Amino acid sequence: MNDVLTIILGGGRGTRLFPLTHLRSKPAVPIGGKYRLIDIPISNCLHAGLKKIFVLTQFNSASLNRHISQTYRLDLFSSGFVEVIAAEQTPEGEQWFQGTADAVRQATRHFGQIDAEYYLILAGDHVFRMDFGELINAHIERGADITIAAQPVTPDDATQMGIFRFDGAGHISGFEEKPAPTRLGEMRTSVPSGPMARNITSDKPFLASMGIYVFSRDVLHEVLARDRAVDFGREIIPHALSTHRVNAHLYNGFWADVGTVSSFYDVNLMLTQHGAPFNFFHPTRPIYTRPRFLPATQIHKSEIDETLVSEGCYIDNDCRISNTVVGIRTVVQPNARITRSVLLGADFYEEAHGDIPLGIGKNTVLDRVIVDKNARIGDDVKLVNERGIQHADGDGYHIRSGIIIVPKGGVVKSGTVV
């Protein structure tokens, strides 16, 4: 693992996650009450012994930079590091990152001289728990030039992903980005016969790229220099199929691309369920994040069910909370009713309350709501979207995919009904 350099891509503007990405980059978006999305790929790396990590950032990167610098301070007596590389103007170019491959190409001036035989390239906004040691060892043992992590998917999911085709030996022979349903009908399956097919169920007959790549050192530099392709999935990988040995590595665990408001919401609510396919309770592979030294949560005469409650919260009398993620330092005033919601918490405590204090006000009802950090929701507010509006912008809130979102630092006045 000392021969591997990890490159985590911070992503673009994240417009599909607006307003959660209005003031932060996608990897910096909070998840699970106390973590940030970037904690997941970095933790997976550290568990595999991968300690040379660059994070490439571009948009709204200040909070991500601060979180990484405050959290991942590796041993001073080792060569390990977690370092941010921001997009920059150079004598070679003045453009921002144009895509995943272009981001890595522009960053090679920083990591090209680092001693590493293999490059692991990841996204910073995916939720999964993977043993990268198995992935890298498979790449080495099979003598691959490029190895791509692949996951079995249903026909419905396959139309939104990059789907592999294989030859008789099980090597990747083709790659189709978001194939139409008619094309899937022609393919019938993209799973090769042999060992890779043993653990794949009939309801998931296609293998899709997870956007996780291992490149041998010289191969990466070669394919990036060969042309000006800007994206790995749409350009680099399809072009490499005819010139390099490209293999797939099957992954059967939970994986989610948290790139939209609905997927972010669904993954968070999944965390509250009994027996969820992914959770943060793991005996040997925990997800790391910044230690905050917060007090224990205090709850008074309230009913809480199927809910994650982070540290440092205060939940007052007669509240009922179910199927909800309650983030750090959340304050909930008496008689609130909160269901199927994601509360991202707060960055600080207040000593003196203003007209509308930080947190959730008295007698407030929330259902299918995302409340971003440091938001203020007044008393007697009702955010339930009874009319089923799919897209709207209101006073102190937004609606995306039918989900009400109170943005970071947003204020919803007392008595508001949506």
Buried (B, 14 or more C-beta within 10 A) or exposed (E): BEEBBBBBBBBBBBEBBBBBBBBBBBBBBBBBBBBBBBBBBBBBBBBBEBBBBBBBBBBBBEBBBEBBEEBBEBEEEEEBEBEBBBBEEEEEEEEBBBBBBBBBBBBBEEBEEEEBEBBBBBBBBBBBBBBBBEBBEBBBEEEBBBBBBBBBBEBEBBBEBBBBBBEEEBBBBEBBBEBEEEEBEEBEBBBBEEEBBEEBEEEBBBBBBBBBBBBBBEBBBBBBEEEEBBBBBBBBBBBBBEEBBBBBBBBEEBBBBBBBBBBBBBBBBBBBEEEBEBBBEEEEEEBBBBEEEBEEBEBEEBEBEBBBBBBBBBBBEBBBBBBBBBBBBBBBBBBBBBBBBBBBBBBEEBEEEEEBBBBBBBBBBBBBBBBBBBBBBBBBBBBBBEEEEEEBEEEBBBBBBBBBBBBBBBBBBBEBEB
